[in-house]
Structures are given as C-alpha cells and as structure tokens.
Amino acid sequence: MKLKRYEAMTLQEALKAVKAELGPDAVIVSTRRVQRGHKWLGLLSQPMVEVTAAVDRVQPEPGLGRNDHPSVAFLEEKLPSRDEALTRATDFERQLQLAAWLDPLNRQLAEVRDELERLRSERASHTISLDPIRQELEGLRTMMHHAFSDRLRHRVGTLPSSVATEFDALVSVGVQPEVAYELLRAVAETLGTMGLVQAQAVREFVWERLEAAIAVAGPSEPIEGEPRIVMLVGPTGVGKTTTIAKLAGLAAQGNRPVKTVLVTLDTYRVAAVEQLRVYARILKIPLEVAVSPHELAGCIERHRDAGLIFIDTAGRSPRDAHLHEELTAIGRQRIKLETHLVLAATAEESVLKEMVRRYSVIPIHRLLFTKLDEAGRLGHLFNLLYLMGIPVSYLAMGQRVPEDVTVATRRRMIELLNLPDVSSSANDTVFERSGALTSP
C-alpha cells in the first residue's frame, strides 16, 4: 500500500491531484478541513481540504476479501452528495485494513497524549504549590483594602455635608470611591474659598470638575493634503464592523460629505466582509479587502485622494497568544494611523483595563464605547477615562447605520452617569454624617 496526503483549496482539486498521481483506482482513506498559513488579524490563514489517499500496487489473491475504500472515480461521481458519502459507515473489513495502515500514527498519537498528561500533572502540582502564596497575597490585599477604606472613611468625614452627599451620588453610579473623593476634595477646596454650600451650587461645581477630569477627542476629520486613516481594533463581539459602517456613513452622508473608503482586514470571517460589502453598496463608497500587510499599504496608496479611510480588523481575545505579534506587524507598516480601541460598555471595569493594557502594544489614540444601550451603571467608563487618560471619540448604541453613533462630548459622558437628583440624593445615600460608609 502507498499512502499519501494531498492539500488543495477544494475537494475537487484534491481529487484531481490524487487521480493524476495514483490513478483512478486510488482509494480515499480520509478527508478533513484544515487551516494553513499564519493568522495575522485574520490574514494569510487559508481553509484547505486535506485528502489522504492510498493505492494497492499488488493485486489481492482470490478469496482474501475486497477493498471497500471509495475510489477517486467513485467520489468524483458522487461529489454532489459529498457529506453523505463522507459519513457513510464502513464495514468491518475496511476498518481492519485502515487500522493496520494507521497503526504507526496511532502509536505516535498515544505518545503525544502521554506527554500532554505528564505536562498537565506537572502544571497541577505547580498550581497546588502556589496556593499558599496566593492565599497569603489575597490576605495582604484584603488587609490593605480595609486599611485604605478606613482612611477614606475618615477623609470623607472631613468634607462638608453637601459635598459628602455628592460623594454618595457618585459612588452609587459606579464611580470608584477613591476617584470620587479625589475629585470632590478639589470641589470642597473651591467651595471653601467661595463660601458656597447650597446643594444645587455644589452639583454645578461637581459637574464642572467631572467634565474637566476626562478627555474627549472629537470627530475624525480629513487632514489637508492626505487622508486620515482610522483603524478600529478590539476584542471579538464588541461590534467593530457595524460601528465602522456607522462612522463611514457619518462621513460620507453627513452635513459635509467626505470622500470615504472602507478597508477590511477581517478576511477570517467571510460574513464580516459580506456585511461591509452591503454597507459599502448602500453608502455608495468603495470597499477594499486586504489579505496581507503589503496589500493594506497598496489599498491606502490607491486612495490617497480620499478624505477618510476606515480600516476594520478581526476581533481578538486580549489573551490570544498571537495578539502581540499581530499588532506589532501592523505597527511595522509605517502607516500613519489613528487607532481607536473599541470596548463594550457592558464589560466590567477590570476587563476594560486589561484590554487597554494588552492592546497598547501599538499606540492607542482613542477609546470608542459601544453597547451603551445594553449597559447598566456607567461609572466604570468614567473611571477608565480618568485613570487611563485616553480620550474618548465616539459612543455607539443600537444597530441602525449610521444613526446609532454620536461624537463623544464631556457633557454627554457626565449625563450618562445618570447621577441622582440633588433633591432626592439626601434620602438615598451611602454616607452617614458621622463619616461611616454604609451599603446602598
């Protein structure tokens, strides 16, 4: 028996290769889908068909049984019902022959399994040995948190009562207590010099302080003499493709229409390309599909006369081992990019911080928040902007293109906090006048 593997883009091409080399009497041992090439934000990774075929150069003696493997000619004839043919049960005789052919591979596979099991056991032993250290660190962290909370309670107790009420309001919508105190301490100092203690006056000063504490980027607009190239990056499921269509719609059909181009690097998902193709057709703007870094540069070069070029990328988990390599490859293209990290407002604050940290392999110029209509409290978005110092560009909510996206402003970000009314906050506080913090 002669076993050989063939790879091709389609099953038909693979069968032609088998037939050309092994002849029409060759039998098909197995077929499967494989991915070949290196994944680069979805680029260069090609779905392939792998066919394992065999041919018997020696004719079997009478009475020794027959070969029930499907021949190439048979598969070509039955190709329209490929799924049925590939899943058809084989008889006992074929299974015995196939097992004999693949016995060496099975032995190697068993060795690999044993090695994996050994590595898992070693990892488990290391994990167990680290548990006491983790517990000790967690205990220290808890002690530090309690100590910090005690100090914070004392400091909040020194604030004027009207300012302390604002502290209660900020914490109730998700603003970190230490962030709220830091901002309100400055408000209290200002009010102390002016002698203002009325609740409404305090609220106005708080709003001004909150607005001044975060940065906004404004809309992405053309640069004189060259296009502004806006690239959206971010994890899977945050709505990058829909959002980039919204931004392209604003640019192409806004009050001051701009020549706009869409480019997608997300060739890993066929649906994403088709989705953008539909949007491009509706918006009457060109769509380019780049399958390599060189093609990306070429797409941009072909549209040097455009005002705005929007680049969509494939989603990646922030824990994906290839993320660092892929982002670095983008940075090496020497393309002047305005990079927006797209984040879902429904994610927890710790998750958002981790995403910012991992995607900062390349310069992150803007944050763009999506799914605002699905989120509850939005204080964690304020915390992120305040602590990270990265400006926010756009806010997206809903599925309508291009209506459900707006340019972020400081006023809008503070409105989204949905602070309790001044008149009602005194009846729904988390701060007692004695300085003790209680649960809401």
Secondary structure, DSSP 8 states (H G I E B T S, - for coil): -EEEEEEESSHHHHHHHHHHHH-TT-EEEEEEEEEES--BTTBS-EEEEEEEEEE-SS---TTS----S-BHHHHHHHGGGHHHHHH----HHHHHHHHHHHHHHHHHHHHHHHHHHHHHHHHHHHHHHHHHHHHHHHHHHHHHHHHHHHHHHHHHHTS-HHHHHHHHHHHHTT--HHHHHHHHHHHHHHHHHHT---HHHHHHHHHHHHHHHS-B------BTTB-EEEEEE--TTS-HHHHHHHHHHHHHHSSS---EEEEE--TT-HHHHHHHHHHHHHHT--EEE--SHHHHHHHHHHTTT-SEEEEE-----TT-TTHHHHHHHHHTT---EEEEEEEETTS-HHHHHHHHHHHTTS---EEEEE-GGG-S--HHHHHHHHHH---EEEEE-SS-TTTSEEE--HHHHHHHH----HHHHTTS-SB-TTS-B---
